Amino acid sequence: MIKCLNGGCPKGKEICCRECDEIETCDAACDSEPTTCGDSALEVME
């Protein structure tokens, strides 16, 4: 999972906007690439 570090989600989600199932209808969604935006971190799921 790619985690968003900036905490800007209005619904309190912590996942990267690119992985969010609500990205199409979210006005606050980030459209930056997670690899270059500087606000994302890869979190290993076990």
TADANOR-V129284 format. One line per field, one symbol per residue. ss: DSSP state (h for helix, s for strand, l for the rest). phi: phi as a letter, one per 40 degrees, with the letter a starting at -180 (. if undefined). psi: psi as a letter, one per 40 degrees, with the letter a starting at -180 (. if undefined). A space follows every 10 residues. Layout:
# TADANOR-V129284
ss: ???
phi: ???
psi: ???
This chain:
# TADANOR-V129284
ss: lsssllllll llllslhhhl llllllllll llllllllls ssllll
phi: .cccccgccc bgcbccdcbc cbdcbccccc bccccbcgbb acbccb
psi: ihhheefehe eeieihddeh eeddehdehh eihdeedeei hhhhh.
